[in-house]
Amino acid sequence: MARSRNARDALTRLREQRAELDAREAELREKAAQELGVMLLECGAETLEAGKLKRLVKQASAMGLDAALEHLGATP
């Protein structure tokens, strides 16, 4: 029976750790979004339509950033 109790305790600890990691991920995602926002403002991206910028980033990510930069004639 002690083994069963230890497994339950371990599961409880694991769930607590998962909740902590989820909170940490949300915090880091927010910081990353702020950093990316600053970069977008620095390069003048605020003048682009949001939908088009989103499509551009998705397509560049899908084809690979180095390949996208090469295709655009920029050096990585």
All heavy atoms as a GROMACS GRO file, in nm:
protein
  577
    1MET      N    1   0.082  -0.120   0.000
    1MET     CA    2   0.000   0.000   0.000
    1MET      C    3   0.087   0.127   0.000
    1MET      O    4   0.049   0.226  -0.058
    1MET     CB    5  -0.092  -0.004   0.122
    1MET     CG    6  -0.211   0.085   0.110
    1MET     SD    7  -0.325   0.018  -0.011
    1MET     CE    8  -0.475   0.072   0.057
    2ALA      N    9   0.203   0.120   0.063
    2ALA     CA   10   0.290   0.237   0.068
    2ALA      C   11   0.331   0.280  -0.072
    2ALA      O   12   0.344   0.398  -0.100
    2ALA     CB   13   0.412   0.208   0.154
    3ARG      N   14   0.351   0.183  -0.158
    3ARG     CA   15   0.392   0.213  -0.295
    3ARG      C   16   0.284   0.295  -0.366
    3ARG      O   17   0.314   0.391  -0.435
    3ARG     CB   18   0.418   0.082  -0.369
    3ARG     CG   19   0.471   0.102  -0.505
    3ARG     CD   20   0.500  -0.033  -0.568
    3ARG     NE   21   0.555  -0.012  -0.698
    3ARG     CZ   22   0.671  -0.058  -0.738
    3ARG    NH1   23   0.742  -0.133  -0.659
    3ARG    NH2   24   0.716  -0.032  -0.858
    4SER      N   25   0.160   0.259  -0.348
    4SER     CA   26   0.048   0.332  -0.408
    4SER      C   27   0.046   0.476  -0.357
    4SER      O   28   0.024   0.569  -0.433
    4SER     CB   29  -0.083   0.261  -0.377
    4SER     OG   30  -0.191   0.337  -0.424
    5ARG      N   31   0.068   0.493  -0.232
    5ARG     CA   32   0.069   0.627  -0.172
    5ARG      C   33   0.182   0.711  -0.232
    5ARG      O   34   0.163   0.827  -0.262
    5ARG     CB   35   0.084   0.616  -0.020
    5ARG     CG   36   0.101   0.746   0.051
    5ARG     CD   37  -0.021   0.783   0.127
    5ARG     NE   38   0.004   0.903   0.204
    5ARG     CZ   39  -0.069   1.011   0.192
    5ARG    NH1   40  -0.172   1.011   0.113
    5ARG    NH2   41  -0.042   1.116   0.263
    6ASN      N   42   0.299   0.652  -0.248
    6ASN     CA   43   0.411   0.724  -0.306
    6ASN      C   44   0.382   0.766  -0.450
    6ASN      O   45   0.422   0.873  -0.492
    6ASN     CB   46   0.538   0.640  -0.300
    6ASN     CG   47   0.592   0.631  -0.159
    6ASN    OD1   48   0.564   0.715  -0.076
    6ASN    ND2   49   0.668   0.526  -0.132
    7ALA      N   50   0.317   0.679  -0.523
    7ALA     CA   51   0.283   0.713  -0.662
    7ALA      C   52   0.184   0.829  -0.664
    7ALA      O   53   0.195   0.919  -0.748
    7ALA     CB   54   0.224   0.592  -0.733
    8ARG      N   55   0.090   0.830  -0.576
    8ARG     CA   56  -0.006   0.942  -0.570
    8ARG      C   57   0.064   1.072  -0.532
    8ARG      O   58   0.035   1.177  -0.588
    8ARG     CB   59  -0.120   0.909  -0.474
    8ARG     CG   60  -0.219   0.809  -0.530
    8ARG     CD   61  -0.347   0.803  -0.447
    8ARG     NE   62  -0.323   0.784  -0.306
    8ARG     CZ   63  -0.324   0.666  -0.244
    8ARG    NH1   64  -0.350   0.556  -0.311
    8ARG    NH2   65  -0.300   0.658  -0.114
    9ASP      N   66   0.154   1.063  -0.436
    9ASP     CA   67   0.230   1.182  -0.398
    9ASP      C   68   0.313   1.235  -0.514
    9ASP      O   69   0.320   1.355  -0.538
    9ASP     CB   70   0.322   1.152  -0.278
    9ASP     CG   71   0.246   1.129  -0.149
    9ASP    OD1   72   0.125   1.164  -0.144
    9ASP    OD2   73   0.306   1.075  -0.054
   10ALA      N   74   0.375   1.142  -0.586
   10ALA     CA   75   0.456   1.182  -0.702
   10ALA      C   76   0.368   1.246  -0.808
   10ALA      O   77   0.407   1.345  -0.870
   10ALA     CB   78   0.529   1.060  -0.758
   11LEU      N   79   0.250   1.191  -0.829
   11LEU     CA   80   0.158   1.248  -0.927
   11LEU      C   81   0.114   1.388  -0.886
   11LEU      O   82   0.108   1.480  -0.968
   11LEU     CB   83   0.036   1.157  -0.944
   11LEU     CG   84  -0.067   1.198  -1.049
   11LEU    CD1   85  -0.002   1.212  -1.186
   11LEU    CD2   86  -0.180   1.098  -1.053
   12THR      N   87   0.088   1.406  -0.758
   12THR     CA   88   0.050   1.538  -0.707
   12THR      C   89   0.163   1.638  -0.729
   12THR      O   90   0.140   1.750  -0.776
   12THR     CB   91   0.015   1.530  -0.557
   12THR    OG1   92  -0.096   1.442  -0.542
   12THR    CG2   93  -0.021   1.666  -0.501
   13ARG      N   94   0.286   1.596  -0.697
   13ARG     CA   95   0.402   1.685  -0.718
   13ARG      C   96   0.419   1.717  -0.866
   13ARG      O   97   0.447   1.831  -0.903
   13ARG     CB   98   0.529   1.620  -0.664
   13ARG     CG   99   0.542   1.628  -0.513
   13ARG     CD  100   0.682   1.591  -0.467
   13ARG     NE  101   0.725   1.460  -0.512
   13ARG     CZ  102   0.700   1.345  -0.450
   13ARG    NH1  103   0.631   1.346  -0.337
   13ARG    NH2  104   0.744   1.230  -0.498
   14LEU      N  105   0.399   1.618  -0.951
   14LEU     CA  106   0.411   1.639  -1.094
   14LEU      C  107   0.308   1.740  -1.144
   14LEU      O  108   0.340   1.828  -1.224
   14LEU     CB  109   0.395   1.506  -1.168
   14LEU     CG  110   0.414   1.509  -1.319
   14LEU    CD1  111   0.555   1.552  -1.354
   14LEU    CD2  112   0.384   1.373  -1.378
   15ARG      N  113   0.187   1.729  -1.098
   15ARG     CA  114   0.083   1.824  -1.138
   15ARG      C  115   0.115   1.965  -1.090
   15ARG      O  116   0.091   2.062  -1.162
   15ARG     CB  117  -0.053   1.778  -1.084
   15ARG     CG  118  -0.106   1.659  -1.159
   15ARG     CD  119  -0.240   1.615  -1.108
   15ARG     NE  120  -0.290   1.504  -1.187
   15ARG     CZ  121  -0.376   1.416  -1.145
   15ARG    NH1  122  -0.426   1.424  -1.022
   15ARG    NH2  123  -0.416   1.319  -1.224
   16GLU      N  124   0.170   1.977  -0.970
   16GLU     CA  125   0.210   2.108  -0.919
   16GLU      C  126   0.321   2.167  -1.005
   16GLU      O  127   0.319   2.286  -1.038
   16GLU     CB  128   0.254   2.097  -0.773
   16GLU     CG  129   0.141   2.068  -0.676
   16GLU     CD  130   0.190   2.031  -0.537
   16GLU    OE1  131   0.313   2.019  -0.516
   16GLU    OE2  132   0.103   2.014  -0.449
   17GLN      N  133   0.419   2.083  -1.040
   17GLN     CA  134   0.529   2.130  -1.124
   17GLN      C  135   0.478   2.172  -1.261
   17GLN      O  136   0.524   2.272  -1.317
   17GLN     CB  137   0.634   2.020  -1.140
   17GLN     CG  138   0.712   1.992  -1.014
   17GLN     CD  139   0.800   1.869  -1.027
   17GLN    OE1  140   0.786   1.790  -1.120
   17GLN    NE2  141   0.893   1.853  -0.933
   18ARG      N  142   0.383   2.097  -1.314
   18ARG     CA  143   0.326   2.131  -1.445
   18ARG      C  144   0.257   2.267  -1.439
   18ARG      O  145   0.271   2.348  -1.530
   18ARG     CB  146   0.228   2.022  -1.491
   18ARG     CG  147   0.176   2.048  -1.632
   18ARG     CD  148   0.090   1.934  -1.683
   18ARG     NE  149   0.171   1.815  -1.702
   18ARG     CZ  150   0.137   1.694  -1.656
   18ARG    NH1  151   0.025   1.676  -1.592
   18ARG    NH2  152   0.215   1.591  -1.678
   19ALA      N  153   0.184   2.291  -1.331
   19ALA     CA  154   0.116   2.420  -1.316
   19ALA      C  155   0.219   2.534  -1.307
   19ALA      O  156   0.201   2.640  -1.367
   19ALA     CB  157   0.027   2.419  -1.193
   20GLU      N  158   0.328   2.509  -1.235
   20GLU     CA  159   0.434   2.610  -1.225
   20GLU      C  160   0.499   2.635  -1.360
   20GLU      O  161   0.526   2.750  -1.397
   20GLU     CB  162   0.539   2.566  -1.123
   20GLU     CG  163   0.490   2.566  -0.980
   20GLU     CD  164   0.587   2.498  -0.884
   20GLU    OE1  165   0.698   2.456  -0.928
   20GLU    OE2  166   0.552   2.486  -0.765
   21LEU      N  167   0.523   2.528  -1.435
   21LEU     CA  168   0.582   2.543  -1.569
   21LEU      C  169   0.488   2.616  -1.664
   21LEU      O  170   0.532   2.698  -1.744
   21LEU     CB  171   0.619   2.406  -1.626
   21LEU     CG  172   0.742   2.340  -1.564
   21LEU    CD1  173   0.757   2.198  -1.617
   21LEU    CD2  174   0.867   2.421  -1.590
   22ASP      N  175   0.359   2.588  -1.654
   22ASP     CA  176   0.262   2.658  -1.738
   22ASP      C  177   0.262   2.807  -1.708
   22ASP      O  178   0.257   2.890  -1.800
   22ASP     CB  179   0.121   2.600  -1.717
   22ASP     CG  180   0.103   2.463  -1.780
   22ASP    OD1  181   0.188   2.422  -1.863
   22ASP    OD2  182   0.004   2.396  -1.744
   23ALA      N  183   0.269   2.842  -1.580
   23ALA     CA  184   0.274   2.984  -1.542
   23ALA      C  185   0.402   3.049  -1.591
   23ALA      O  186   0.401   3.161  -1.643
   23ALA     CB  187   0.262   2.997  -1.390
   24ARG      N  188   0.513   2.978  -1.580
   24ARG     CA  189   0.642   3.031  -1.627
   24ARG      C  190   0.642   3.048  -1.779
   24ARG      O  191   0.692   3.146  -1.831
   24ARG     CB  192   0.754   2.935  -1.584
   24ARG     CG  193   0.891   2.977  -1.626
   24ARG     CD  194   0.945   3.090  -1.542
   24ARG     NE  195   1.084   3.116  -1.581
   24ARG     CZ  196   1.132   3.236  -1.600
   24ARG    NH1  197   1.057   3.341  -1.581
   24ARG    NH2  198   1.257   3.252  -1.637
   25GLU      N  199   0.581   2.950  -1.849
   25GLU     CA  200   0.572   2.962  -1.995
   25GLU      C  201   0.491   3.084  -2.035
   25GLU      O  202   0.530   3.158  -2.125
   25GLU     CB  203   0.509   2.836  -2.055
   25GLU     CG  204   0.499   2.845  -2.206
   25GLU     CD  205   0.431   2.725  -2.270
   25GLU    OE1  206   0.375   2.640  -2.198
   25GLU    OE2  207   0.434   2.717  -2.394
   26ALA      N  208   0.380   3.107  -1.968
   26ALA     CA  209   0.296   3.224  -2.000
   26ALA      C  210   0.374   3.353  -1.977
   26ALA      O  211   0.367   3.446  -2.059
   26ALA     CB  212   0.169   3.221  -1.915
   27GLU      N  213   0.450   3.357  -1.869
   27GLU     CA  214   0.531   3.476  -1.839
   27GLU      C  215   0.638   3.498  -1.947
   27GLU      O  216   0.657   3.610  -1.995
   27GLU     CB  217   0.598   3.455  -1.703
   27GLU     CG  218   0.692   3.564  -1.660
   27GLU     CD  219   0.762   3.528  -1.530
   27GLU    OE1  220   0.695   3.476  -1.437
   27GLU    OE2  221   0.884   3.552  -1.520
   28LEU      N  222   0.706   3.391  -1.986
   28LEU     CA  223   0.810   3.404  -2.088
   28LEU      C  224   0.753   3.437  -2.225
   28LEU      O  225   0.815   3.511  -2.302
   28LEU     CB  226   0.893   3.276  -2.093
   28LEU     CG  227   0.983   3.252  -1.972
   28LEU    CD1  228   1.047   3.114  -1.979
   28LEU    CD2  229   1.089   3.360  -1.960
   29ARG      N  230   0.636   3.383  -2.256
   29ARG     CA  231   0.572   3.416  -2.384
   29ARG      C  232   0.538   3.564  -2.388
   29ARG      O  233   0.554   3.630  -2.492
   29ARG     CB  234   0.447   3.330  -2.405
   29ARG     CG  235   0.479   3.185  -2.437
   29ARG     CD  236   0.353   3.099  -2.447
   29ARG     NE  237   0.271   3.135  -2.559
   29ARG     CZ  238   0.285   3.085  -2.683
   29ARG    NH1  239   0.378   2.995  -2.705
   29ARG    NH2  240   0.206   3.123  -2.780
   30GLU      N  241   0.492   3.619  -2.277
   30GLU     CA  242   0.460   3.762  -2.270
   30GLU      C  243   0.586   3.846  -2.291
   30GLU      O  244   0.585   3.943  -2.366
   30GLU     CB  245   0.395   3.794  -2.135
   30GLU     CG  246   0.355   3.938  -2.118
   30GLU     CD  247   0.242   3.982  -2.211
   30GLU    OE1  248   0.159   3.898  -2.249
   30GLU    OE2  249   0.238   4.103  -2.245
   31LYS      N  250   0.696   3.807  -2.226
   31LYS     CA  251   0.822   3.879  -2.243
   31LYS      C  252   0.871   3.870  -2.387
   31LYS      O  253   0.919   3.968  -2.443
   31LYS     CB  254   0.928   3.825  -2.147
   31LYS     CG  255   0.910   3.869  -2.003
   31LYS     CD  256   1.021   3.814  -1.915
   31LYS     CE  257   1.144   3.899  -1.934
   31LYS     NZ  258   1.252   3.866  -1.839
   32ALA      N  259   0.859   3.752  -2.446
   32ALA     CA  260   0.902   3.735  -2.585
   32ALA      C  261   0.818   3.823  -2.678
   32ALA      O  262   0.871   3.884  -2.771
   32ALA     CB  263   0.891   3.588  -2.626
   33ALA      N  264   0.689   3.830  -2.651
   33ALA     CA  265   0.602   3.914  -2.734
   33ALA      C  266   0.642   4.061  -2.722
   33ALA      O  267   0.643   4.134  -2.822
   33ALA     CB  268   0.456   3.894  -2.693
   34GLN      N  269   0.676   4.104  -2.603
   34GLN     CA  270   0.719   4.242  -2.584
   34GLN      C  271   0.850   4.269  -2.660
   34GLN      O  272   0.865   4.372  -2.724
   34GLN     CB  273   0.736   4.273  -2.436
   34GLN     CG  274   0.605   4.278  -2.361
   34GLN     CD  275   0.624   4.291  -2.210
   34GLN    OE1  276   0.736   4.288  -2.160
   34GLN    NE2  277   0.513   4.302  -2.138
   35GLU      N  278   0.944   4.174  -2.650
   35GLU     CA  279   1.071   4.192  -2.721
   35GLU      C  280   1.050   4.195  -2.872
   35GLU      O  281   1.111   4.276  -2.942
   35GLU     CB  282   1.166   4.078  -2.683
   35GLU     CG  283   1.215   4.085  -2.540
   35GLU     CD  284   1.292   3.961  -2.496
   35GLU    OE1  285   1.318   3.873  -2.581
   35GLU    OE2  286   1.328   3.954  -2.378
   36LEU      N  287   0.965   4.107  -2.922
   36LEU     CA  288   0.936   4.107  -3.066
   36LEU      C  289   0.866   4.236  -3.108
   36LEU      O  290   0.892   4.289  -3.216
   36LEU     CB  291   0.850   3.986  -3.103
   36LEU     CG  292   0.923   3.852  -3.099
   36LEU    CD1  293   0.822   3.738  -3.113
   36LEU    CD2  294   1.028   3.845  -3.207
   37GLY      N  295   0.779   4.285  -3.023
   37GLY     CA  296   0.710   4.412  -3.052
   37GLY      C  297   0.809   4.526  -3.067
   37GLY      O  298   0.798   4.608  -3.159
   38VAL      N  299   0.906   4.530  -2.979
   38VAL     CA  300   1.010   4.634  -2.987
   38VAL      C  301   1.087   4.621  -3.119
   38VAL      O  302   1.112   4.720  -3.188
   38VAL     CB  303   1.105   4.626  -2.866
   38VAL    CG1  304   1.229   4.713  -2.886
   38VAL    CG2  305   1.032   4.667  -2.739
   39MET      N  306   1.122   4.497  -3.155
   39MET     CA  307   1.196   4.475  -3.281
   39MET      C  308   1.112   4.520  -3.401
   39MET      O  309   1.164   4.581  -3.496
   39MET     CB  310   1.233   4.328  -3.297
   39MET     CG  311   1.350   4.287  -3.212
   39MET     SD  312   1.399   4.119  -3.250
   39MET     CE  313   1.327   4.034  -3.110
   40LEU      N  314   0.982   4.490  -3.399
   40LEU     CA  315   0.896   4.530  -3.510
   40LEU      C  316   0.889   4.682  -3.521
   40LEU      O  317   0.892   4.736  -3.632
   40LEU     CB  318   0.756   4.471  -3.492
   40LEU     CG  319   0.745   4.320  -3.512
   40LEU    CD1  320   0.607   4.270  -3.469
   40LEU    CD2  321   0.773   4.284  -3.656
   41LEU      N  322   0.882   4.749  -3.409
   41LEU     CA  323   0.879   4.896  -3.412
   41LEU      C  324   1.011   4.952  -3.463
   41LEU      O  325   1.013   5.050  -3.537
   41LEU     CB  326   0.848   4.951  -3.273
   41LEU     CG  327   0.706   4.926  -3.222
   41LEU    CD1  328   0.694   4.971  -3.077
   41LEU    CD2  329   0.604   4.996  -3.310
   42GLU      N  330   1.122   4.888  -3.426
   42GLU     CA  331   1.253   4.935  -3.469
   42GLU      C  332   1.271   4.923  -3.620
   42GLU      O  333   1.344   5.002  -3.680
   42GLU     CB  334   1.363   4.857  -3.398
   42GLU     CG  335   1.378   4.894  -3.251
   42GLU     CD  336   1.477   4.805  -3.177
   42GLU    OE1  337   1.524   4.704  -3.234
   42GLU    OE2  338   1.505   4.836  -3.060
   43CYS      N  339   1.206   4.827  -3.681
   43CYS     CA  340   1.223   4.810  -3.827
   43CYS      C  341   1.107   4.870  -3.906
   43CYS      O  342   1.100   4.854  -4.027
   43CYS     CB  343   1.243   4.662  -3.862
   43CYS     SG  344   1.100   4.560  -3.840
   44GLY      N  345   1.016   4.938  -3.840
   44GLY     CA  346   0.908   5.007  -3.910
   44GLY      C  347   0.789   4.920  -3.946
   44GLY      O  348   0.707   4.960  -4.029
   45ALA      N  349   0.777   4.806  -3.885
   45ALA     CA  350   0.670   4.712  -3.921
   45ALA      C  351   0.531   4.760  -3.876
   45ALA      O  352   0.431   4.705  -3.920
   45ALA     CB  353   0.698   4.574  -3.862
   46GLU      N  354   0.526   4.865  -3.795
   46GLU     CA  355   0.395   4.914  -3.751
   46GLU      C  356   0.314   4.971  -3.866
   46GLU      O  357   0.192   4.989  -3.856
   46GLU     CB  358   0.408   5.016  -3.638
   46GLU     CG  359   0.460   5.152  -3.679
   46GLU     CD  360   0.613   5.159  -3.687
   46GLU    OE1  361   0.682   5.057  -3.668
   46GLU    OE2  362   0.663   5.268  -3.714
   47THR      N  363   0.380   4.997  -3.979
   47THR     CA  364   0.310   5.050  -4.096
   47THR      C  365   0.245   4.941  -4.180
   47THR      O  366   0.167   4.971  -4.270
   47THR     CB  367   0.407   5.131  -4.185
   47THR    OG1  368   0.511   5.044  -4.230
   47THR    CG2  369   0.468   5.247  -4.108
   48LEU      N  370   0.280   4.815  -4.151
   48LEU     CA  371   0.225   4.703  -4.227
   48LEU      C  372   0.088   4.663  -4.172
   48LEU      O  373   0.061   4.679  -4.053
   48LEU     CB  374   0.319   4.582  -4.219
   48LEU     CG  375   0.460   4.605  -4.269
   48LEU    CD1  376   0.546   4.482  -4.240
   48LEU    CD2  377   0.462   4.635  -4.417
   49GLU      N  378   0.006   4.609  -4.260
   49GLU     CA  379  -0.123   4.556  -4.215
   49GLU      C  380  -0.097   4.433  -4.130
   49GLU      O  381  -0.014   4.348  -4.166
   49GLU     CB  382  -0.210   4.516  -4.334
   49GLU     CG  383  -0.259   4.634  -4.415
   49GLU     CD  384  -0.344   4.587  -4.533
   49GLU    OE1  385  -0.417   4.486  -4.518
   49GLU    OE2  386  -0.335   4.649  -4.639
   50ALA      N  387  -0.167   4.421  -4.020
   50ALA     CA  388  -0.145   4.312  -3.925
   50ALA      C  389  -0.162   4.175  -3.991
   50ALA      O  390  -0.082   4.084  -3.970
   50ALA     CB  391  -0.237   4.325  -3.805
   51GLY      N  392  -0.265   4.160  -4.071
   51GLY     CA  393  -0.291   4.031  -4.136
   51GLY      C  394  -0.181   3.993  -4.232
   51GLY      O  395  -0.140   3.877  -4.239
   52LYS      N  396  -0.130   4.089  -4.306
   52LYS     CA  397  -0.023   4.062  -4.401
   52LYS      C  398   0.108   4.030  -4.328
   52LYS      O  399   0.183   3.943  -4.370
   52LYS     CB  400  -0.004   4.179  -4.496
   52LYS     CG  401  -0.117   4.190  -4.598
   52LYS     CD  402  -0.093   4.303  -4.694
   52LYS     CE  403  -0.208   4.313  -4.794
   52LYS     NZ  404  -0.187   4.423  -4.888
   53LEU      N  405   0.134   4.101  -4.220
   53LEU     CA  406   0.254   4.073  -4.142
   53LEU      C  407   0.248   3.932  -4.084
   53LEU      O  408   0.346   3.858  -4.088
   53LEU     CB  409   0.270   4.176  -4.029
   53LEU     CG  410   0.389   4.156  -3.936
   53LEU    CD1  411   0.521   4.162  -4.013
   53LEU    CD2  412   0.388   4.260  -3.825
   54LYS      N  413   0.132   3.895  -4.035
   54LYS     CA  414   0.114   3.761  -3.980
   54LYS      C  415   0.137   3.654  -4.088
   54LYS      O  416   0.206   3.555  -4.065
   54LYS     CB  417  -0.027   3.747  -3.921
   54LYS     CG  418  -0.052   3.618  -3.850
   54LYS     CD  419  -0.190   3.619  -3.786
   54LYS     CE  420  -0.220   3.490  -3.713
   54LYS     NZ  421  -0.350   3.494  -3.647
   55ARG      N  422   0.081   3.677  -4.206
   55ARG     CA  423   0.101   3.582  -4.317
   55ARG      C  424   0.248   3.574  -4.356
   55ARG      O  425   0.301   3.466  -4.384
   55ARG     CB  426   0.018   3.623  -4.438
   55ARG     CG  427  -0.125   3.578  -4.429
   55ARG     CD  428  -0.201   3.587  -4.561
   55ARG     NE  429  -0.134   3.653  -4.670
   55ARG     CZ  430  -0.187   3.749  -4.746
   55ARG    NH1  431  -0.309   3.790  -4.725
   55ARG    NH2  432  -0.118   3.804  -4.844
   56LEU      N  433   0.315   3.689  -4.360
   56LEU     CA  434   0.456   3.694  -4.395
   56LEU      C  435   0.539   3.611  -4.298
   56LEU      O  436   0.622   3.530  -4.338
   56LEU     CB  437   0.506   3.839  -4.397
   56LEU     CG  438   0.656   3.859  -4.421
   56LEU    CD1  439   0.695   3.814  -4.560
   56LEU    CD2  440   0.692   4.003  -4.397
   57VAL      N  441   0.515   3.629  -4.170
   57VAL     CA  442   0.591   3.556  -4.069
   57VAL      C  443   0.561   3.407  -4.077
   57VAL      O  444   0.653   3.324  -4.069
   57VAL     CB  445   0.561   3.612  -3.928
   57VAL    CG1  446   0.621   3.523  -3.820
   57VAL    CG2  447   0.613   3.754  -3.915
   58LYS      N  448   0.435   3.371  -4.094
   58LYS     CA  449   0.400   3.228  -4.104
   58LYS      C  450   0.466   3.164  -4.225
   58LYS      O  451   0.520   3.054  -4.217
   58LYS     CB  452   0.248   3.212  -4.113
   58LYS     CG  453   0.178   3.221  -3.981
   58LYS     CD  454   0.030   3.190  -3.998
   58LYS     CE  455  -0.039   3.182  -3.865
   58LYS     NZ  456  -0.179   3.140  -3.878
   59GLN      N  457   0.462   3.231  -4.338
   59GLN     CA  458   0.522   3.174  -4.459
   59GLN      C  459   0.674   3.167  -4.448
   59GLN      O  460   0.735   3.070  -4.492
   59GLN     CB  461   0.480   3.254  -4.582
   59GLN     CG  462   0.334   3.233  -4.616
   59GLN     CD  463   0.288   3.316  -4.736
   59GLN    OE1  464   0.357   3.409  -4.778
   59GLN    NE2  465   0.172   3.284  -4.788
   60ALA      N  466   0.736   3.268  -4.390
   60ALA     CA  467   0.881   3.266  -4.372
   60ALA      C  468   0.920   3.154  -4.276
   60ALA      O  469   1.020   3.084  -4.300
   60ALA     CB  470   0.930   3.400  -4.319
   61SER      N  471   0.843   3.133  -4.173
   61SER     CA  472   0.872   3.025  -4.079
   61SER      C  473   0.854   2.890  -4.146
   61SER      O  474   0.933   2.797  -4.123
   61SER     CB  475   0.782   3.035  -3.956
   61SER     OG  476   0.812   3.150  -3.882
   62ALA      N  477   0.752   2.877  -4.228
   62ALA     CA  478   0.724   2.750  -4.295
   62ALA      C  479   0.835   2.713  -4.393
   62ALA      O  480   0.872   2.596  -4.405
   62ALA     CB  481   0.590   2.755  -4.368
   63MET      N  482   0.889   2.811  -4.462
   63MET     CA  483   0.992   2.779  -4.561
   63MET      C  484   1.131   2.778  -4.499
   63MET      O  485   1.226   2.736  -4.563
   63MET     CB  486   0.984   2.874  -4.681
   63MET     CG  487   1.042   3.011  -4.664
   63MET     SD  488   1.019   3.125  -4.804
   63MET     CE  489   1.073   3.035  -4.944
   64GLY      N  490   1.142   2.823  -4.377
   64GLY     CA  491   1.272   2.832  -4.310
   64GLY      C  492   1.324   2.973  -4.323
   64GLY      O  493   1.322   3.029  -4.433
   65LEU      N  494   1.369   3.029  -4.214
   65LEU     CA  495   1.409   3.170  -4.216
   65LEU      C  496   1.526   3.197  -4.309
   65LEU      O  497   1.525   3.296  -4.382
   65LEU     CB  498   1.441   3.217  -4.074
   65LEU     CG  499   1.320   3.219  -3.980
   65LEU    CD1  500   1.362   3.263  -3.840
   65LEU    CD2  501   1.212   3.311  -4.034
   66ASP      N  502   1.625   3.109  -4.309
   66ASP     CA  503   1.739   3.131  -4.398
   66ASP      C  504   1.696   3.126  -4.544
   66ASP      O  505   1.738   3.209  -4.625
   66ASP     CB  506   1.850   3.029  -4.371
   66ASP     CG  507   1.920   3.055  -4.239
   66ASP    OD1  508   1.913   3.168  -4.189
   66ASP    OD2  509   1.983   2.961  -4.187
   67ALA      N  510   1.611   3.029  -4.578
   67ALA     CA  511   1.562   3.018  -4.716
   67ALA      C  512   1.477   3.139  -4.753
   67ALA      O  513   1.486   3.189  -4.865
   67ALA     CB  514   1.480   2.890  -4.733
   68ALA      N  515   1.396   3.186  -4.660
   68ALA     CA  516   1.312   3.304  -4.687
   68ALA      C  517   1.398   3.427  -4.710
   68ALA      O  518   1.373   3.505  -4.803
   68ALA     CB  519   1.215   3.327  -4.571
   69LEU      N  520   1.501   3.445  -4.627
   69LEU     CA  521   1.591   3.559  -4.645
   69LEU      C  522   1.665   3.551  -4.776
   69LEU      O  523   1.681   3.651  -4.848
   69LEU     CB  524   1.689   3.567  -4.528
   69LEU     CG  525   1.630   3.611  -4.394
   69LEU    CD1  526   1.732   3.595  -4.283
   69LEU    CD2  527   1.581   3.756  -4.402
   70GLU      N  528   1.709   3.431  -4.813
   70GLU     CA  529   1.777   3.413  -4.940
   70GLU      C  530   1.683   3.444  -5.055
   70GLU      O  531   1.721   3.510  -5.152
   70GLU     CB  532   1.829   3.269  -4.952
   70GLU     CG  533   1.915   3.246  -5.073
   70GLU     CD  534   1.972   3.105  -5.078
   70GLU    OE1  535   2.003   3.052  -4.969
   70GLU    OE2  536   1.985   3.052  -5.188
   71HIS      N  537   1.560   3.398  -5.045
   71HIS     CA  538   1.460   3.422  -5.149
   71HIS      C  539   1.433   3.573  -5.164
   71HIS      O  540   1.412   3.621  -5.276
   71HIS     CB  541   1.331   3.348  -5.114
   71HIS     CG  542   1.226   3.356  -5.220
   71HIS    ND1  543   1.235   3.288  -5.339
   71HIS    CD2  544   1.110   3.425  -5.223
   71HIS    CE1  545   1.127   3.315  -5.411
   71HIS    NE2  546   1.050   3.397  -5.344
   72LEU      N  547   1.435   3.644  -5.054
   72LEU     CA  548   1.411   3.788  -5.057
   72LEU      C  549   1.536   3.867  -5.098
   72LEU      O  550   1.529   3.988  -5.115
   72LEU     CB  551   1.362   3.837  -4.920
   72LEU     CG  552   1.224   3.789  -4.880
   72LEU    CD1  553   1.197   3.822  -4.733
   72LEU    CD2  554   1.117   3.853  -4.968
   73GLY      N  555   1.648   3.797  -5.108
   73GLY     CA  556   1.770   3.865  -5.148
   73GLY      C  557   1.846   3.926  -5.031
   73GLY      O  558   1.936   4.005  -5.051
   74ALA      N  559   1.810   3.888  -4.911
   74ALA     CA  560   1.879   3.938  -4.792
   74ALA      C  561   1.977   3.831  -4.745
   74ALA      O  562   1.959   3.713  -4.772
   74ALA     CB  563   1.779   3.968  -4.681
   75THR      N  564   2.079   3.873  -4.675
   75THR     CA  565   2.174   3.775  -4.620
   75THR      C  566   2.132   3.743  -4.478
   75THR      O  567   2.096   3.833  -4.402
   75THR     CB  568   2.318   3.831  -4.621
   75THR    OG1  569   2.318   3.955  -4.551
   75THR    CG2  570   2.370   3.849  -4.761
   76PRO      N  571   2.137   3.614  -4.440
   76PRO     CA  572   2.097   3.575  -4.304
   76PRO      C  573   2.192   3.624  -4.199
   76PRO      O  574   2.300   3.661  -4.219
   76PRO     CB  575   2.095   3.423  -4.307
   76PRO     CG  576   2.147   3.381  -4.439
   76PRO     CD  577   2.171   3.502  -4.522
   0.00000   0.00000   0.00000
